[in-house]
Each structure stands twice: as C-alpha cells, then as structure tokens.
Amino acid sequence: MDRIGFVGLGIMGRPMVKNLLAAGFPVTVWNRSRPGIDECVAAGAQEAESPQAVAADADVLITIVTDSPDVEQVVLGGGESPPAAIEGLAQGSVLIDMSTISPSVTRHISDVLAAKGVAMLDAPVSGGDAGAIAGTLSIMVGGDADIVARCQPILEVMGKTITHVGPVGAGQTVKLCNQVAIAGALTGVCEALTLAQNSDVDPAKMLDAISAGAAGSWQMSNLGPRMVDRDFAPGFMVKLLQKDLRLALGAGGEVGQPLPVTALVNQLFHHLEAGGAGDEGTQALVRVVETLGMTEVRRRA
Amino acid sequence: MDRIGFVGLGIMGRPMVKNLLAAGFPVTVWNRSRPGIDECVAAGAQEAESPQAVAADADVLITIVTDSPDVEQVVLGGGESPPAAIEGLAQGSVLIDMSTISPSVTRHISDVLAAKGVAMLDAPVSGGDAGAIAGTLSIMVGGDADIVARCQPILEVMGKTITHVGPVGAGQTVKLCNQVAIAGALTGVCEALTLAQNSDVDPAKMLDAISAGAAGSWQMSNLGPRMVDRDFAPGFMVKLLQKDLRLALGAGGEVGQPLPVTALVNQLFHHLEAGGAGDEGTQALVRVVETLGMTEVRRRA
C-alpha cells in the first residue's frame, strides 16, 4: 500500500487525511500551522518536520494549499521556506496537487519534478468541505494516463467522480472553467432577483416559477433561496472564488482568451471585499447588484 | 364552455389553438398572414376578419404576438391597424396576453381595458414550440387571483406549470427575469468552453467533468453539447432572445435596476445579428466569445 505524504491541513485537507487513514493508508503530514496537525495525528497520522521530511517518507505526496505561490514554496522551496518537498521526493514517486492554482505554474512544477524522475498529477476538486468529509468530491485530473491509473485507488478514497481531462495542467484548466461557468450563472441569478425585487414582484415566487426551466442552474436552486432569505453564511467564500476568478482571467490572458463576463463579475465582487465580506458565501454577490439598484432582495412574508 | 378568440398564429400559436380545439373549446382566430389561419381552420377553428371580430365572438381572447407594439396594435389599435380587439371585447370578458412584452406596456393596456370592464392577465410562456405542441409550457401569470382562477382550465390545456406570480405585469417581469438568468448562465458556458479550447483541453471533456456540479445549468447541459458539435440550429433564436434582453434592460431602466451582465451579453449578441445569424439558436453566442479569442470550440475526435 502506498505511503502517503500530505501537506495542507485546512478545511479540505483534514477530512481528506482522515478518509485516507480510514481506508488503511499510512499518512505522514505537515502543515504551516498547528491545529490541523494535532487533529490529524489524533486520527492516526504521523507528523513530519518539513515538506522535505514528508516527501522523504512518501510514495505519493498530496498537496492542497491555497494558491500558486504556496504550492511552489512547498514543492520547490525558495526564500525562507522550510526544506522543500523536491529535496525529499524519491525517483518514481508522485506528486498529486489538489490545490486550485495556475495551469502554467502547474506545468512548470511538473517540468522541474520530471527532471528528477518524479511524476505529477494536478487534481483540483469541487464539492466543498461537505464533499471532502463524505469522500464524494469531484476530482478533475491532469497528467499521464499511467500515473492517473496508479493513483486511482488513492483518488477514489477522496472523490466520487474522478475525470481524467488531459495532460498535466488540464485539471487546473477544467477547474477554472468550472469557476467561470459559476460566475456567469451566479450573476444571472443576482440580476434576475434584483429586477424582480425592484419591479415589486416577490423574488422567491420568481425563483419558484423559473428554476425548473431553461433558466435553471445549480447556482439558482442552491444559492437563490439563500439570497432571498438573506443567508450569507459561506458554502464557498467570496475571497476564494475571487482567487479562482483571478486565476481564470490570468489563464485566459496567457492563452489570449478574453473572458468579458468573468472579468465583470470579478470587478463586482471587489465591492464585497472592500466591505469586509470576503469570508461570506458567494451568494452575497446579490448585495452588490442590489446596491446598484438601491433595493434589497427579500422574500415576501 | 368559454368561447375563445386567438390572435397570433405563429410557431407557438398554432399548436396552442389545436390543443384548445382538441380540449373542446370553440376557437375563432385572426392572424396577419394567411398560412397560420388555414392550418387552424383545417383543425376546426373559425376565421374572423379582424381582431375586433375575433374579440366580439369571445369570452376569453388570447394574444401571442412578437413585441409590445404588436400587442398594442392588436388590442388598442391605432395607425393603419385593422379594427382592434378593444372595439369588440364585451364587458366581463378577459384578455390573456401570452406574448413576451414590456411589463409597463402590459399595465397600460390593462388600465385601458379595465375602464371598459374587461379584465387582463399577462401570461408569457417558456418551453418553446415543443412545449406548445405537447401542451407542457411553463406559464407565468400576472393578474387578479379571481381572473386567474376563472382562466385556469384554459391555461391548463396549454401549460403544465402555471404559476401565479403577482398582479398584472408580474408575469412579464418574471419572464424577463428568466431571460436575464439565461443570459448569465449561457455566457458562462461560452467563456468556459473557449478557455478550455484555447488551453488545449477538450471542451467536451471539460463539460462532462463539470456539468453535474455547482457549475451545472440547463444551458450547459442542453446547449453546451450543441456548441462543441457546431450545431447552431435554433431551439430559441438569437433575435428573439435579443428582443427579450432589450425588454429586460428597458424594464430595468424603468425601475432603476442596472443589469451589467445582461447588458454585456446583449452587446455581444450584436456580433451575430450583424453577421446575419439572428435566426440561429442562442448557443451561437459561443462564436462571439471564440472570435474574441481567435479560436474555434470543437469536440476532439
């Protein structure tokens, strides 16, 4: 059974580690901060003192951290980083990066690792912490088919839908496409709700009337009701979607693909970040559009 | 059984008349052009010589024409119109306008009719010609509850989901909200597909990977596959969605609600109209976004 190293013990990483332990994999962990480590050690993980040390003990190293520079620092090192994973990874081992980061940074890291005989998969996820806990994440995988096959038993512990979408970097591209599609659908819901509210039509009735038809979407069915009930608790945080939209716009820029609606939505979200609402759920976007129309979307009693 | 008058025998009106006839309602029809009349008369309808004559024979008059000026002309007359419905409608009769038009024009027509003792419902539909043929349209109804109740047996012949959303005009508002939500979701799909294509990722695989999750929508599931297969046959025509987006932007303007994404999508569609593609399906929007990125979205062999 593969020995697994795991770096990044946040809201996603911790339940993923527990599921790997429960499936019988030996797991060694490292994290920048303490609480995640303690929780995973209590669940049966070994602690190591650096990304290098985690990597040295692992056949497969999994990373799930925030952004491109975080993955670069953990894997390749530089600056005042602790000893990096690349100094520990043995020839024939595999890095699975499950963070959502830049496709081009992903390919750069993969190239550097390949020169040391280390393979890489990019395997970003969707499904949130609920999916991580239940082991039902959707995982979009980029990399060589034989490496994907080798890692399939590990991925299946964490996810229900595992889709191999292309070579290294393709997993990240597909994840960013996912966020781009979300941005459009989400904003359509916000504009529909504010038009109804400002036209003296019950926005909740409007949603009921249109959700099952051609205007319907996951965003409408799941976030529309929270908007009309003024429930802005995070399923997915504004600041994290903003990070992803910046990555998508950057990736579009690198390949010469303008994304005008994504860019506009990214701009609208700045209103929430400026107002200190970056930790709220993405459904708070409705507050930006209603501010434009000087109204407040609210279900009628 | 109510005697029904029906004005507007286009791709939607004709099957709706046939369903009313099949349900046993006597139907008198009028239309600007000949083929729709002949088809409905062959199915058992009576022909009348003007909107006035149709209205004079009807307890309930149904209109389904293209745009606000068309409804005004048929119902209120003016200019070189044939004698208008208002000259024939008896006190206690009802107008059901099933066109998609301006909410404020709807309220104006309703006010003029009310002064003559004629009630009005606005009852725009979604579901396309397939829904009209099957009698499974979604109907969004604005008007007084007692009038909605009175007309329910008629509406149920044409639609499966009949939602009373508020007073006169509210049906039109909800229909425009529907189109606004569609605009956002549709454009998100187009941007996601072009980002994948320009990043050398199979856009069809990308769709497969994300359609079941938080990025999913009716637009993605139904129009995404047509985009990657370069199938631009109309489900719903570009020029008709453009008419509806103009109505939505106009309605937003009247109530002071900016709709920035809807406005942007409306602008992008101008590219297709300028290129003579107004009769294609709305999925042709992908051609605008791919033109921006100098690529062409296409399923990999």
Contacts between the chains, C-beta under 8 A, distances in Angstrom:
chain1	res1	chain2	res2	distance
A	103	B	199	6.5
A	126	B	210	7.6
A	126	B	213	5.1
A	126	B	214	6.1
A	126	B	215	7.9
A	127	B	213	7.0
A	138	B	209	7.3
A	138	B	210	7.8
A	138	B	212	7.5
A	138	B	213	5.2
A	140	B	209	5.1
A	140	B	210	7.6
A	161	B	209	7.9
A	161	B	212	7.0
A	163	B	205	7.2
A	163	B	208	6.5
A	163	B	209	4.1
A	165	B	201	6.2
A	165	B	202	7.3
A	165	B	205	5.0
A	165	B	206	6.5
A	165	B	209	5.5
A	166	B	200	7.4
A	166	B	201	5.1
A	166	B	202	6.5
A	166	B	205	6.9
A	169	B	199	7.8
A	170	B	199	7.7
A	170	B	200	7.9
A	170	B	201	4.8
A	173	B	195	7.0
A	173	B	196	6.1
A	173	B	199	4.4
A	173	B	201	4.7
A	173	B	206	7.6
A	174	B	196	6.9
A	174	B	201	6.3
A	174	B	205	7.6
A	174	B	206	4.9
A	174	B	209	5.2
A	174	B	210	6.6
A	176	B	195	6.6
A	177	B	192	3.9
A	177	B	193	7.6
A	177	B	195	5.4
A	177	B	196	5.2
A	177	B	201	7.8
A	177	B	206	5.1
A	177	B	210	6.5
A	177	B	215	7.8
A	178	B	192	7.3
A	178	B	209	7.8
A	178	B	210	4.4
A	178	B	213	6.9
A	178	B	214	7.4
A	178	B	215	4.5
A	179	B	215	7.6
A	180	B	188	6.1
A	180	B	191	4.9
A	180	B	192	4.6
A	180	B	195	6.0
A	181	B	185	7.9
A	181	B	188	4.2
A	181	B	189	5.8
A	181	B	191	7.5
A	181	B	192	4.3
A	181	B	210	6.6
A	181	B	215	3.9
A	181	B	217	7.5
A	181	B	220	6.4
A	182	B	188	6.9
A	182	B	214	5.9
A	182	B	215	4.9
A	183	B	188	6.0
A	184	B	184	4.8
A	184	B	185	5.9
A	184	B	186	7.5
A	184	B	187	4.9
A	184	B	188	2.1
A	184	B	189	7.2
A	184	B	191	6.6
A	184	B	261	7.3
A	185	B	181	7.9
A	185	B	184	5.9
A	185	B	185	4.2
A	185	B	188	5.2
A	185	B	215	7.1
A	185	B	217	5.2
A	185	B	219	7.9
A	186	B	184	7.5
A	187	B	184	4.9
A	187	B	261	4.7
A	188	B	180	6.1
A	188	B	181	4.2
A	188	B	182	6.9
A	188	B	183	6.0
A	188	B	184	2.1
A	188	B	185	5.2
A	188	B	188	7.8
A	188	B	261	6.7
A	188	B	262	7.9
A	189	B	181	5.8
A	189	B	184	7.1
A	191	B	180	4.9
A	191	B	181	7.5
A	191	B	184	6.6
A	191	B	259	4.7
A	191	B	260	7.7
A	191	B	261	5.9
A	191	B	262	5.6
A	192	B	177	3.9
A	192	B	178	7.3
A	192	B	180	4.6
A	192	B	181	4.3
A	193	B	177	7.6
A	194	B	257	5.3
A	194	B	259	7.8
A	195	B	173	7.0
A	195	B	176	6.6
A	195	B	177	5.4
A	195	B	180	6.0
A	195	B	248	6.7
A	195	B	251	6.7
A	195	B	252	5.6
A	195	B	255	7.6
A	195	B	257	5.4
A	195	B	259	6.5
A	196	B	173	6.1
A	196	B	174	6.9
A	196	B	177	5.2
A	198	B	252	7.6
A	198	B	255	4.2
A	198	B	256	6.5
A	198	B	257	4.2
A	199	B	103	6.4
A	199	B	169	7.7
A	199	B	170	7.7
A	199	B	173	4.4
A	199	B	251	6.6
A	199	B	255	5.3
A	199	B	257	7.8
A	200	B	166	7.4
A	200	B	170	7.8
A	201	B	165	6.2
A	201	B	166	5.1
A	201	B	170	4.7
A	201	B	173	4.7
A	201	B	174	6.3
A	201	B	177	7.8
A	202	B	165	7.2
A	202	B	166	6.5
A	205	B	163	7.2
A	205	B	165	5.0
A	205	B	166	6.9
A	205	B	174	7.6
A	206	B	165	6.5
A	206	B	173	7.6
A	206	B	174	4.9
A	206	B	177	5.2
A	208	B	163	6.5
A	209	B	138	7.3
A	209	B	140	5.1
A	209	B	161	7.8
A	209	B	163	4.0
A	209	B	165	5.5
A	209	B	174	5.2
A	209	B	178	7.8
A	210	B	126	7.6
A	210	B	138	7.8
A	210	B	140	7.6
A	210	B	174	6.6
A	210	B	177	6.5
A	210	B	178	4.4
A	210	B	181	6.5
A	212	B	138	7.4
A	212	B	161	7.0
A	213	B	126	5.1
A	213	B	127	7.0
A	213	B	138	5.2
A	213	B	178	6.9
A	213	B	218	6.9
A	214	B	126	6.1
A	214	B	178	7.4
A	214	B	182	5.9
A	214	B	218	5.0
A	214	B	219	7.0
A	214	B	222	7.5
A	214	B	236	7.7
A	215	B	126	7.8
A	215	B	177	7.8
A	215	B	178	4.5
A	215	B	179	7.6
A	215	B	181	3.9
A	215	B	182	4.9
A	215	B	185	7.1
A	215	B	218	7.0
A	216	B	217	6.6
A	216	B	218	4.7
A	217	B	181	7.5
A	217	B	185	5.2
A	217	B	216	6.6
A	217	B	217	3.5
A	217	B	218	6.9
A	217	B	219	7.5
A	217	B	220	7.9
A	218	B	213	6.9
A	218	B	214	5.0
A	218	B	215	7.0
A	218	B	216	4.7
A	218	B	217	6.9
A	219	B	185	7.9
A	219	B	214	7.0
A	219	B	217	7.5
A	220	B	181	6.4
A	220	B	217	7.9
A	222	B	214	7.5
A	236	B	214	7.7
A	248	B	195	6.7
A	251	B	195	6.7
A	251	B	199	6.6
A	252	B	195	5.6
A	252	B	198	7.5
A	252	B	293	7.7
A	255	B	195	7.6
A	255	B	198	4.2
A	255	B	199	5.3
A	255	B	293	7.5
A	256	B	198	6.5
A	256	B	293	5.9
A	256	B	294	6.5
A	257	B	194	5.3
A	257	B	195	5.4
A	257	B	198	4.2
A	257	B	199	7.8
A	257	B	292	7.3
A	257	B	293	3.7
A	257	B	295	7.1
A	258	B	289	7.8
A	258	B	292	4.4
A	258	B	293	6.2
A	259	B	191	4.7
A	259	B	194	7.8
A	259	B	195	6.5
A	259	B	289	8.0
A	260	B	191	7.8
A	260	B	264	6.0
A	260	B	268	7.3
A	260	B	289	8.0
A	260	B	292	7.4
A	261	B	184	7.4
A	261	B	187	4.7
A	261	B	188	6.7
A	261	B	191	6.0
A	261	B	261	5.7
A	261	B	264	6.1
A	261	B	265	7.1
A	262	B	188	7.9
A	262	B	191	5.6
A	264	B	260	6.0
A	264	B	261	6.1
A	264	B	264	6.1
A	265	B	261	7.2
A	268	B	260	7.3
A	289	B	258	7.8
A	289	B	259	8.0
A	289	B	260	8.0
A	292	B	257	7.3
A	292	B	258	4.4
A	292	B	260	7.4
A	293	B	252	7.7
A	293	B	255	7.5
A	293	B	256	5.9
A	293	B	257	3.7
A	293	B	258	6.2
A	294	B	256	6.6
A	295	B	257	7.0
